[in-house]
Amino acid sequence: MTLAPFGAAALNQKLVGEAGSRFRLETPAAVLDLDLFERNIALLAETCRKAGLAVRPHAKSHKCAEIARQQMAAGALGICCAKPGELLALFEGGIRDLLLSAPIASPTKIDALARAAAAGGRIGVVVDRADLAIAYGEAARRHGAVLDVLIDLDVGLRRSGVATPAEAVDLAKLVSGVDGLRYRGVQAYQGRVQHIDDFAARRAANQEMGRLLAAMIAALRQAGFEPQVVSGGGTGSHLLDGEEQLLTEIQAGSYVFMDEAYNSVDMHGQGGPEFEPALRIAVTVIGHSSLGFAITDGGSKSFALDGPPPRVFLGGELVGRIEWCGDEFGRILPREGQGPLPIGTVVECTVPHCDPTINLHDFLHVASGDRLIALWHVEARGRAD
Ligand SMILES: Cc1ncc(COP(=O)(O)O)c(C=O)c1O
C-alpha cells in the first residue's frame, strides 16, 4: 500500500492558487502574510536608507533562503546567521554573503565555514579570542580561502565579545597579521536594549551602549585599525541607531515577521509597533471543551511559548486570544455573548516569539488575500548546531 503524502505542507500543496484556500489549510501551518511581510521589508530598508545605514538582516528569525533573497533584493548587503549550521543551510540555499554573528569553539565547524568561503561564499565571522582568530586563519589557509573578520565587542550584553578598548586593539592587531583573515571592523550587538518597551528608557540604554562603543572605535582608530564595518542593532533599536550614527549596518531580524514579544515595544515614542504581524500559525478548531472553549490543534509543538499569548484572527478579523492547553492543543475563549467558534474553523494566530516558532516549521505557507500562493522551504529549520 502506498500512503498519500502527509504533513500539512504536502497536503496543502494542491491548494496553491485556489480562491479561499488560505482559510482551508490543513493545520497546524506556518502562514506568511505576503503583503505585511513585503511592507515590513520595504519599511526597514527605507528607514535605514534615510539614516545612512546599511542592512544586514539576521536570519535567526526566519531561517529561510527565499526570505534572505527578498531582503537582499530590497538592498540588504548580506545576511547574519547565529549558528554555523544555519549559515551552511542558507549557503546551500544559494545565499552567498553571510556573517556568523557569534563565536564558536569547534574545529569541525571552523573548517566547514572556511570550505564555504573557498566554494565562493563571502563568509564573515566574529572573534573575541586570539585562539579563535588563529584557528579561523589556519582553516582559511588550508582551503585557500579568505574570511572577513569582525572583532566582537561586549557593549553590555555580557554574552560574548571583548569588554575593553585595549583588548579590542590587541585582537585587531592579531587578526590583521594572520594570513587568510581580512580585518573588517567590529560587531557591537546591544541585545539588552531591543525589548525595552518604553521609548525614553530604550533610547537612554542605547545611548549608554553608544558611549562604550564610541570609546572602542576611538581606540581602534588611534591604533590604526579604523573599523570599516560596525555591525549591530536590531528591530527594537534600529531607529535609535540612526540617531547615534555609530553603526554602519543594522542586524534586525524579528522585523520581518514580528511577534507579541515585540508588539509592546513603543518604537517611536508615540505608542505602538512599527512593523506588522506577518507570521501567523493557522490552527483548526477540533472540538469544544466542557468549559465552552474552542479547542485548537496547535500547542507548544507549533508555537514557541516564550512570549505573550497570541491574538487570533478569523478571516482577517480579531476574535480574541489563544491560551495553551497542552503540547498539541490551544483554547480560545468564546466572544462576549457568543458560543465557541464552530468545529472545523481555521483561524490564524500571531506568535509569542518568532525565532523559535519558525524553528518548528519546515514550510511557510505564503498567502496573499484569501489565497495560498506558494510554499517556501525553511531550509535552516532545526539547525541550532
Ligand atoms: C547578534 C544578533 N544580532 C541581531 C539580532 C536580531 O535582533 P531582533 O530580532 O531583535 O531584530 C539578534 C537577536 O537575538 C542577535 O543575537
The ligand as a Tripos MOL2 file, in Angstrom:
@<TRIPOS>MOLECULE
LIG
   16    16     1     0     0
SMALL
NO_CHARGES

@<TRIPOS>ATOM
      1 C1         23.7410   39.1040   17.2560 C.3       1 LIG1
      2 C2         22.3080   39.4420   16.9680 C.ar      1 LIG1
      3 N1         22.0410   40.3820   16.0370 N.ar      1 LIG1
      4 C3         20.7710   40.7050   15.7150 C.ar      1 LIG1
      5 C4         19.6860   40.1080   16.3380 C.ar      1 LIG1
      6 C5         18.2990   40.4630   15.8590 C.3       1 LIG1
      7 O1         17.5330   41.0480   16.7880 O.3       1 LIG1
      8 P1         15.9610   41.3230   16.5700 P.3       1 LIG1
      9 O2         15.2900   40.0250   16.2980 O.co2     1 LIG1
     10 O3         15.5990   41.8830   17.8760 O.co2     1 LIG1
     11 O4         15.8350   42.2660   15.4460 O.co2     1 LIG1
     12 C6         19.9280   39.1590   17.3430 C.ar      1 LIG1
     13 C7         18.7960   38.5550   18.0660 C.2       1 LIG1
     14 O5         18.8790   37.8910   19.0570 O.2       1 LIG1
     15 C8         21.2690   38.7940   17.6540 C.ar      1 LIG1
     16 O6         21.5460   37.8740   18.5870 O.3       1 LIG1
@<TRIPOS>BOND
     1     1     2 1
     2     2     3 ar
     3     2    15 ar
     4     3     4 ar
     5     4     5 ar
     6     5     6 1
     7     5    12 ar
     8     6     7 1
     9     7     8 1
    10     8     9 2
    11     8    10 1
    12     8    11 1
    13    12    13 1
    14    12    15 ar
    15    13    14 2
    16    15    16 1
@<TRIPOS>SUBSTRUCTURE
     1 LIG1         1 GROUP 0 **** ****
